[in-house]
Amino acid sequence: MTLSDKEKMVAIISNGIAVFSLLQERDSLPKNTSMYDFVLKVIPEDIKSELSIELIDEVFQYVSSAHSS
């Protein structure tokens, strides 16, 4: 089974959020780096057409609620 571009995007966003959180805990991020900036930098150019701020927000909300329950 091949992942669609949107499925790939969700996986990359989720991974980007996880890495951002780890780096933030370790105080290893450049100053003033937002989660959005970080995620935008890790998205491959060939699937950026699937990207939206709303999708980042939706993935973040899902991951946050899944880990808090």
MDTraj code that builds the backbone (N, CA, C; nanometers):
import mdtraj as md
import numpy as np

residues = "MET THR LEU SER ASP LYS GLU LYS MET VAL ALA ILE ILE SER ASN GLY ILE ALA VAL PHE SER LEU LEU GLN GLU ARG ASP SER LEU PRO LYS ASN THR SER MET TYR ASP PHE VAL LEU LYS VAL ILE PRO GLU ASP ILE LYS SER GLU LEU SER ILE GLU LEU ILE ASP GLU VAL PHE GLN TYR VAL SER SER ALA HIS SER SER".split()
xyz = np.array([
    [0.0841, -0.1176, 0.0000],
    [0.0000, 0.0000, 0.0000],
    [0.0890, 0.1245, 0.0000],
    [0.0610, 0.2147, -0.0870],
    [0.1350, 0.3396, -0.0968],
    [0.0579, 0.4495, -0.0247],
    [0.1290, 0.5306, 0.0529],
    [0.0652, 0.6419, 0.1220],
    [0.0344, 0.7542, 0.0239],
    [-0.0775, 0.8205, 0.0463],
    [-0.1097, 0.9385, -0.0334],
    [-0.0231, 1.0540, 0.0161],
    [-0.0171, 1.1601, -0.0614],
    [0.0613, 1.2775, -0.0204],
    [0.0074, 1.3353, 0.1104],
    [-0.1249, 1.3330, 0.1290],
    [-0.1831, 1.3858, 0.2523],
    [-0.1442, 1.2983, 0.3715],
    [-0.1431, 1.1677, 0.3550],
    [-0.1013, 1.0776, 0.4621],
    [0.0461, 1.0992, 0.4966],
    [0.1271, 1.1178, 0.3947],
    [0.2687, 1.1472, 0.4174],
    [0.2830, 1.2785, 0.4947],
    [0.2043, 1.3780, 0.4567],
    [0.2092, 1.5086, 0.5210],
    [0.1735, 1.4970, 0.6688],
    [0.0690, 1.4210, 0.7016],
    [0.0281, 1.4034, 0.8408],
    [0.1397, 1.3360, 0.9200],
    [0.2032, 1.2341, 0.8625],
    [0.3132, 1.1649, 0.9303],
    [0.4306, 1.2598, 0.9545],
    [0.4651, 1.3396, 0.8563],
    [0.5779, 1.4319, 0.8690],
    [0.5471, 1.5413, 0.9705],
    [0.4244, 1.5933, 0.9680],
    [0.3851, 1.6956, 1.0655],
    [0.3927, 1.6380, 1.2067],
    [0.3386, 1.5192, 1.2255],
    [0.3408, 1.4553, 1.3568],
    [0.4837, 1.4356, 1.4059],
    [0.5690, 1.3879, 1.3181],
    [0.7093, 1.3694, 1.3535],
    [0.7758, 1.5036, 1.3835],
    [0.7461, 1.6047, 1.3033],
    [0.8030, 1.7376, 1.3254],
    [0.7627, 1.7947, 1.4601],
    [0.6367, 1.7737, 1.4989],
    [0.5889, 1.8211, 1.6289],
    [0.6625, 1.7484, 1.7414],
    [0.6816, 1.6178, 1.7256],
    [0.7524, 1.5394, 1.8278],
    [0.8971, 1.5862, 1.8430],
    [0.9659, 1.6045, 1.7317],
    [1.1053, 1.6497, 1.7364],
    [1.1132, 1.7907, 1.7948],
    [1.0217, 1.8783, 1.7538],
    [1.0177, 2.0137, 1.8087],
    [1.0028, 2.0094, 1.9601],
    [0.9125, 1.9260, 2.0096],
    [0.8888, 1.9156, 2.1535],
    [1.0132, 1.8676, 2.2275],
    [1.0804, 1.7678, 2.1713],
    [1.2031, 1.7177, 2.2337],
    [1.3117, 1.8254, 2.2381],
    [1.3303, 1.8936, 2.1265],
    [1.4322, 1.9989, 2.1216],
    [1.3972, 2.1143, 2.2149],
    [1.2688, 2.1436, 2.2258],
    [1.2241, 2.2504, 2.3147],
    [1.2521, 2.2131, 2.4605],
    [1.2261, 2.0866, 2.4969],
    [1.2548, 2.0410, 2.6335],
    [1.4029, 2.0502, 2.6656],
    [1.4868, 2.0255, 2.5667],
    [1.6322, 2.0281, 2.5864],
    [1.6905, 2.1678, 2.5694],
    [1.6032, 2.2645, 2.5407],
    [1.6458, 2.4020, 2.5158],
    [1.7489, 2.4077, 2.4037],
    [1.7210, 2.3290, 2.2963],
    [1.8153, 2.3173, 2.1843],
    [1.7667, 2.3850, 2.0569],
    [1.6633, 2.4647, 2.0670],
    [1.6118, 2.5347, 1.9496],
    [1.6659, 2.6767, 1.9447],
    [1.6859, 2.7279, 1.8244],
    [1.7204, 2.8700, 1.8146],
    [1.6080, 2.9548, 1.8759],
    [1.6439, 3.0648, 1.9332],
    [1.5447, 3.1536, 1.9953],
    [1.4383, 3.1947, 1.8942],
    [1.3180, 3.2115, 1.9426],
    [1.2034, 3.2570, 1.8634],
    [1.1625, 3.1605, 1.7524],
    [1.1952, 3.0317, 1.7655],
    [1.1502, 2.9331, 1.6672],
    [1.0146, 2.8802, 1.7115],
    [0.9146, 2.9020, 1.6290],
    [0.7818, 2.8504, 1.6617],
    [0.7671, 2.7089, 1.6070],
    [0.6675, 2.6382, 1.6580],
    [0.6400, 2.5047, 1.6079],
    [0.6099, 2.5105, 1.4579],
    [0.5367, 2.6123, 1.4159],
    [0.5024, 2.6262, 1.2742],
    [0.6275, 2.6432, 1.1888],
    [0.7179, 2.7310, 1.2323],
    [0.8429, 2.7514, 1.1582],
    [0.9202, 2.6212, 1.1463],
    [0.9285, 2.5481, 1.2572],
    [1.0034, 2.4228, 1.2590],
    [0.9407, 2.3212, 1.1638],
    [0.8101, 2.3036, 1.1727],
    [0.7412, 2.2060, 1.0875],
    [0.7550, 2.2450, 0.9403],
    [0.7426, 2.3718, 0.9093],
    [0.7548, 2.4164, 0.7704],
    [0.8906, 2.3820, 0.7108],
    [0.9945, 2.3822, 0.7943],
    [1.1294, 2.3528, 0.7451],
    [1.1522, 2.2049, 0.7178],
    [1.0728, 2.1162, 0.7788],
    [1.0952, 1.9724, 0.7608],
    [1.0058, 1.9102, 0.6533],
    [0.9181, 1.9886, 0.5941],
    [0.8278, 1.9370, 0.4912],
    [0.9000, 1.9323, 0.3567],
    [0.9049, 1.8151, 0.2938],
    [0.9672, 1.8062, 0.1605],
    [0.8903, 1.8903, 0.0581],
    [0.9635, 1.9516, -0.0314],
    [0.9031, 2.0400, -0.1322],
    [0.7997, 1.9685, -0.2185],
    [0.8212, 1.8411, -0.2478],
    [0.7329, 1.7714, -0.3410],
    [0.5930, 1.7455, -0.2864],
    [0.5715, 1.7627, -0.1558],
    [0.4358, 1.7448, -0.1027],
    [0.3846, 1.8686, -0.0294],
    [0.4546, 1.9801, -0.0416],
    [0.4118, 2.1030, 0.0269],
    [0.2744, 2.1519, -0.0182],
    [0.2292, 2.1082, -0.1330],
    [0.0978, 2.1522, -0.1807],
    [-0.0137, 2.1029, -0.0893],
    [0.0118, 1.9989, -0.0123],
    [-0.0872, 1.9446, 0.0814],
    [-0.0867, 2.0176, 0.2153],
    [0.0099, 2.1057, 0.2372],
    [0.0291, 2.1695, 0.3668],
    [-0.0639, 2.2874, 0.3882],
    [-0.1155, 2.2968, 0.5107],
    [-0.1900, 2.4151, 0.5525],
    [-0.1717, 2.4310, 0.7027],
    [-0.1858, 2.5525, 0.7495],
    [-0.1765, 2.5794, 0.8928],
    [-0.2864, 2.5032, 0.9659],
    [-0.4023, 2.4936, 0.9037],
    [-0.5135, 2.4219, 0.9647],
    [-0.4795, 2.2743, 0.9857],
    [-0.4081, 2.2146, 0.8901],
    [-0.3688, 2.0749, 0.9037],
    [-0.2676, 2.0588, 1.0175],
    [-0.1732, 2.1507, 1.0284],
    [-0.0771, 2.1465, 1.1395],
    [-0.1529, 2.1562, 1.2721],
    [-0.2472, 2.2493, 1.2805],
    [-0.3266, 2.2657, 1.4027],
    [-0.4052, 2.1384, 1.4354],
    [-0.4666, 2.0795, 1.3338],
    [-0.5465, 1.9592, 1.3548],
    [-0.4606, 1.8427, 1.4049],
    [-0.3445, 1.8236, 1.3428],
    [-0.2536, 1.7166, 1.3864],
    [-0.2054, 1.7449, 1.5279],
    [-0.1694, 1.8693, 1.5579],
    [-0.1222, 1.9053, 1.6915],
    [-0.2303, 1.8784, 1.7957],
    [-0.3532, 1.9174, 1.7666],
    [-0.4634, 1.8947, 1.8607],
    [-0.4860, 1.7458, 1.8837],
    [-0.4813, 1.6679, 1.7781],
    [-0.5004, 1.5236, 1.7905],
    [-0.3883, 1.4598, 1.8731],
    [-0.2636, 1.4922, 1.8386],
    [-0.1499, 1.4352, 1.9112],
    [-0.1542, 1.4768, 2.0581],
    [-0.1849, 1.6022, 2.0844],
    [-0.1911, 1.6498, 2.2218],
    [-0.2993, 1.5773, 2.3004],
    [-0.4161, 1.5629, 2.2426],
    [-0.5261, 1.4971, 2.3148],
    [-0.4996, 1.3475, 2.3302],
    [-0.4356, 1.2855, 2.2334],
    [-0.4060, 1.1425, 2.2416],
    [-0.3051, 1.1136, 2.3521],
    [-0.2101, 1.2041, 2.3728],
    [-0.1083, 1.1846, 2.4756],
    [-0.1562, 1.2235, 2.6143],
    [-0.2586, 1.3058, 2.6223],
    [-0.3059, 1.3503, 2.7544],
    [-0.4107, 1.2566, 2.8123],
    [-0.4638, 1.1666, 2.7313],
    [-0.5676, 1.0765, 2.7847],
    [-0.5115, 0.9450, 2.8311],
])
top = md.Topology()
chain = top.add_chain()
for i, resn in enumerate(residues, 1):
    res = top.add_residue(resn, chain, resSeq=i)
    for name in ("N", "CA", "C"):
        top.add_atom(name, md.element.get_by_symbol(name[0]), res)
traj = md.Trajectory(xyz[None], top)
